[in-house]
Amino acid sequence: LLHIQIIHSTKKSLKDAEKRHRFQAAQELLHDASSTSASPLYNWIYTTSQSIYHYDCLKSDDPFQCKKEDAYLSFAKVNNSPFDDPDLINLDDKILLHSVVMEPHRDGKDFWPRGYILPQDLDLFSVECNADENDVSDEKSRSRKKWILKERSGYGSHGNSIASADEVLKMYDSTSNLTTEPILCQKIVDPPMLINSRKFSLRIYVIYFPGGNMLSSEDGEKCIDAEIYVSTEGLVKYASASYVDDTGKGNDDDALNDQYMTNSGRGDGRSSQQHDLKQLQRELEMSGIDYNNIWDEIETSIQIVMKRFIYLRNSECSTKVGNPLADGSDSSCGESFIHSTHAPICSIPKIMGFDYIFDSSMNPYLLEVNRFPGLEPRSSIDLDVKQSVVYNAWVAASDRMGIPKKYLQGLRPSKHKGFSLKRLSLK
């Protein structure tokens, strides 16, 4: 009721003293609820309503002025709200994502780097390492850091480290280490595609609407299907140091990270260079590479991941317990898919970040799926891309709900170039 009161008050001018008093009273009540309630829902409504209120004040004679970006940020905050699909943990968690992509028929083998969940797959990993040793007699080659270790909950490059096969095996040479938190060990995409001698990754924005029941003024309640969109606007992020094809033992770990990790999520100030996808397209076309073919492969990989996710989400045989490595599950349903009993709101867009890297033949490989990509701008390029993605996501939401787009015109970015979302088939 407080939420309805706040939204109702902000739809009209707040010049009227009585309306202003009613709005402020509702905010005070909501502030008290947000500070004492265990649920993050009230806190989110309170902080978002403040941004919406300030934006309305901009259009009135209120002395409390603000920028249009404040309203944009309030919509961006929805992406981190408690309203999204809780089953998305199966894409956000790298261990669970590995299961979604690779089970039961290894559908993602063409775009997901070969990997092992350790220590669960330690025997399989050892077999591959022994085979590599038999093929390579050079000690330096055997000690190359060809594997990347990923913590299940790290974003960007956080929680990632590079290691040789020997270093990985030494981590589990004690039985006590076999009970540690599982990690994903993946083969590094090598040799990588370089631009200006640097590795780079792509941040592709995917907008997801879960299927479910939606209230309707005509029918009372109706069932709508899930929808997936991909934005043709995205970001290219570069490693902070030039790539050197030498990952022997003598290399400093920080130096290796600077070569191998793009700036996605590092947050340490060592790299800030990024471009939009239009710049990437120009770079590739100058090298005689067909950008459209690469984009088609990216779209196909997104379709495979999301179709598998939605199938598992709707499957009755998905596990409803919190054990991500439960034994005895039906592999056709996903060994480790965690199913929530909570029904998400199917009319609110969920913006996710799919991160890709390319090998030297320009084959795209999915690195991770970010459930909560940073949508606050860090640069002018960042600002244009992220504002457009957020705005277009809500335009798609208005189409889904049958709401006139005129209500969103006030949030249209100044450099908006048109609707840049493409709906992907889930058939």
Disulfide bonds with the S-S distance in Angstrom:
Cys317-Cys333 1.67
